[in-house]
Amino acid sequence: MEPRFNLFDSPTAAKVVKRFFNAGLALEQSTLPKALRELVELRVGQLNGCGFCVDIHTKEAAAAGESAVRLHLVSAWRHSTVFTEAERAALALADEGTLLGDRGVSDETWAEVRGHYDDDQVGALVCLISLINAATRMNVIVRNPGGSYKPGMFAALAD
């Protein structure tokens, strides 16, 4: 599979992608654990069929110490015993925040998230899910394939 287009070949898209990446760096300063952030981003990548994002966030989660078993079970998290109640709440928010449809995020899921995370963490989760949804859509549109990502590969985009 070859990408349709390299976003970095467009001066405008390159600026947006770089700013987008830097906006995501603010999440690095949140108190959400890196492994949880990667699991949530992996789940959104799976839901949106983004091989590039699945590649990135599988490898970044592994580099953050996530186990292979948990990584393999993210796609079936609702039917797995390896995730904490807090992680399950975040994954439910990722699912519902990605597959908005007519329902959006349920009151039940929102209550679970609020029960496990403080205001800053909730804000970080909302921003994280929103940003990764935008990233997956960009990558799916241009057909960026998964398979070649190396952890830390995008560090040069940081301002």
Order of alpha helices (4+ residues) and beta strands (2+ residues): alpha-alpha-alpha-alpha-alpha-alpha-alpha
